Amino acid sequence: MATSVSEPTQARRAADRLLQLVPWRPVLLAWAASRVLTVFVLMVLGARNPPHPDITRMVMWDGGWYQLIATHGYGAPPVAGVWSVWPFFPLYPVLVSGLHLLGSPYSFAQVVVANAALLVALAGVWRLARRHVSATAAGYAVWITALFPGAITFTMGYPDSLFLAGAVWAFVFLEERRPVACGLAALVATASRPNGFVVAISLVVAVVVQHRRRDREQARTLAAVVGPSALFLVVWMGVCWYHTGDPLVFFSAKSAWVEYTLVEAPTYLPASLHVLMAVLLVLPFVLSIRRQPPAWIVLVALSLLPSLALGVVGLGRYAVQCFPLAIAAGALLDRWGARAARLLIAGSAAAIVG
């Protein structure tokens, strides 16, 4: 009799502990609702022959380059002034190739990886936001991350959600004093995007602030947190050097793309829209900057400021991938009240359709 009573009790306790870590209901709700909306926008409203659904809209733009890498690898060295696959990092296409080996079509595998990673990322955003602000603000931060206009690529064949998942969980694990897990999560972010190393740099700041003494514990923590990302970069630069003769080809090959700086943005409407999206998310963070952890400030600065000179098309994406901005926005909406928060989040969803 005792065994039959204790087993359900233990199961309930385990479920309660899981819900304390992540309230899957609000996270799942935001994830599912945003997936329905963005898939409809891309496949139906954005179809070449509406109203017939068009799955190719889910893997357009950079998604085509990642599919090319997944199917054929990186291939020959880039030709000066010609677009190539070399600016794109390997983790995402490797995962897509893995699903393809299990029988999935490439396009479907791209969408599955991107959207599954977003669910993991939203759980991390909620957990970190709840710890730093409140449960209500955490819910708003999740909805903002899922429904901000720049988040449209979280649905598509892009590594954006993979990068966000690695970045946010790296900070979650660091605050829980789990440096090995933190380092592995940072590795996911680093191997997802060419600028993913900014996560490792900001984690160094967090470790130095968290462990003020210069002792062995700090050195071990830094090695665990930064080591995997540093090793990946060294290996990847070696691979690039071997195949192209340029260890920084992922940076130099990007010069083939036409970019618009902040000064040039007014001459190109999409560039202006990206700047506007970034400003809308950055503003709540700036207004509360005195309350922000130093490492978060470093992460925001390193993630966004280089784009002002290198190219602002994509800035709306980069801003929503920067979890401190969504958390600051969630905290602001919490102060404004539920009615204002719902109206603004609904407006953001409408902007996705626009």
C-alpha positions, 0 to 999 in steps of 0.5 A, spaced: 500 500 500 505 504 501 508 503 495 502 505 491 501 511 494 508 514 494 509 513 486 504 518 484 506 522 490 513 522 487 510 523 480 507 529 482 513 532 486 517 531 479 511 535 475 511 540 480 519 541 480 518 541 472 513 547 472 517 551 477 523 551 472 519 552 466 511 553 466 510 549 459 503 552 459 505 559 457 511 557 453 507 552 449 502 557 448 506 563 445 510 558 441 504 555 438 500 561 437 506 564 434 508 558 429 500 558 427 501 565 425 508 566 422 507 559 418 500 562 415 503 569 413 509 565 410 506 559 406 499 562 405 499 570 405 506 570 402 505 564 397 507 565 390 500 563 388 495 564 393 491 561 397 495 555 395 500 554 401 508 554 399 513 551 403 518 554 399 517 561 403 519 557 409 526 556 406 527 563 402 533 568 403 538 565 407 535 559 408 537 557 401 544 558 402 543 553 409 540 548 404 545 548 399 550 547 405 546 541 408 546 538 401 553 539 398 557 542 403 561 548 402 565 546 396 570 551 392 573 557 395 569 563 394 570 568 388 571 575 389 565 579 389 560 573 388 555 570 393 557 564 396 556 559 402 562 561 406 559 566 410 554 561 414 556 557 420 556 550 420 552 547 426 545 548 423 546 545 416 549 539 420 543 538 424 539 539 418 543 534 414 542 529 420 535 529 420 535 528 412 539 522 414 533 519 418 529 520 412 526 528 412 526 532 406 531 538 407 526 543 407 522 540 412 528 538 416 530 546 416 523 548 419 523 542 424 530 544 427 528 552 427 522 551 430 524 546 435 530 550 437 525 556 438 521 552 444 527 551 447 529 558 447 523 561 449 523 556 455 530 559 457 527 566 456 522 565 461 526 562 466 531 567 466 526 573 466 522 570 472 529 570 476 531 577 474 524 581 474 517 577 475 513 571 472 508 576 469 514 580 466 517 573 464 510 571 460 511 578 456 518 577 454 516 570 451 510 573 447 515 579 445 520 574 443 515 569 439 511 575 436 516 581 434 516 582 427 524 581 427 522 574 429 519 571 423 526 568 421 525 563 427 520 560 423 524 559 417 530 555 415 535 560 419 539 558 425 536 564 429 532 560 434 538 556 435 543 562 436 538 564 441 537 558 445 544 557 446 545 564 448 540 564 453 541 557 456 548 559 457 546 565 462 541 560 465 546 555 466 552 560 469 547 563 474 546 556 476 553 555 477 553 549 472 559 552 468 560 545 463 553 546 461 554 553 460 560 552 456 556 547 451 550 552 450 555 557 449 558 553 443 551 552 440 551 560 439 558 560 437 557 555 432 550 557 429 552 564 427 559 568 425 558 573 431 556 568 436 562 569 439 559 575 442 556 570 447 562 567 450 565 574 451 559 577 455 560 570 459 567 572 461 564 579 463 559 575 467 564 570 470 569 576 472 563 580 476 560 573 479 567 571 481 570 577 484 576 574 486 582 572 482 582 564 484 583 558 481 575 557 481 574 563 477 580 560 472 576 553 472 570 557 470 572 561 465 576 555 462 569 551 462 565 557 459 569 559 454 573 553 452 568 550 447 567 556 443 574 558 443 576 551 441 571 551 435 573 557 432 580 555 432 578 549 428 573 552 424 578 557 422 583 552 420 578 548 416 576 555 412 584 556 411 585 549 409 579 550 404 580 557 402 586 560 404 583 565 408 581 563 416 577 569 416 573 567 409 566 567 413 568 575 414 571 577 408 566 573 403 560 577 406 563 583 402 560 580 396 553 582 399 550 589 398 550 592 405 547 599 408 550 602 414 546 607 418 547 613 414 545 609 408 539 606 411 534 612 409 535 610 402 532 603 402 526 602 406 527 595 408 534 597 412 529 603 415 524 598 418 530 594 421 533 600 424 526 602 427 525 595 429 531 595 433 530 602 436 523 599 439 526 593 442 532 597 445 529 603 448 526 599 454 533 596 455 536 603 455 531 606 460 532 601 465 540 600 463 542 602 471 538 595 473 541 591 467 547 586 469 554 588 466 554 582 462 547 583 458 550 590 456 556 587 453 552 582 449 547 588 447 552 592 445 556 587 441 550 584 438 548 590 435 553 596 434 557 593 429 551 592 424 550 600 424 557 600 420 557 593 417 550 593 415 543 594 418 539 589 414 538 584 419 538 589 425 531 587 427 532 580 427 539 581 431 535 585 436 530 580 438 535 574 438 538 579 444 534 576 450 536 582 454 532 586 450 525 582 450 526 581 458 527 589 459 521 590 454 517 585 458 518 588 465 516 595 462 509 592 459 509 589 466 509 596 469 504 598 464 499 593 466 495 587 462 491 591 457 497 595 455 501 589 454 496 585 450 494 591 445 502 592 444 503 584 443 497 584 438 500 590 435 506 586 434 503 580 431 499 585 426 506 588 424 508 581 422 502 580 417 504 587 415 
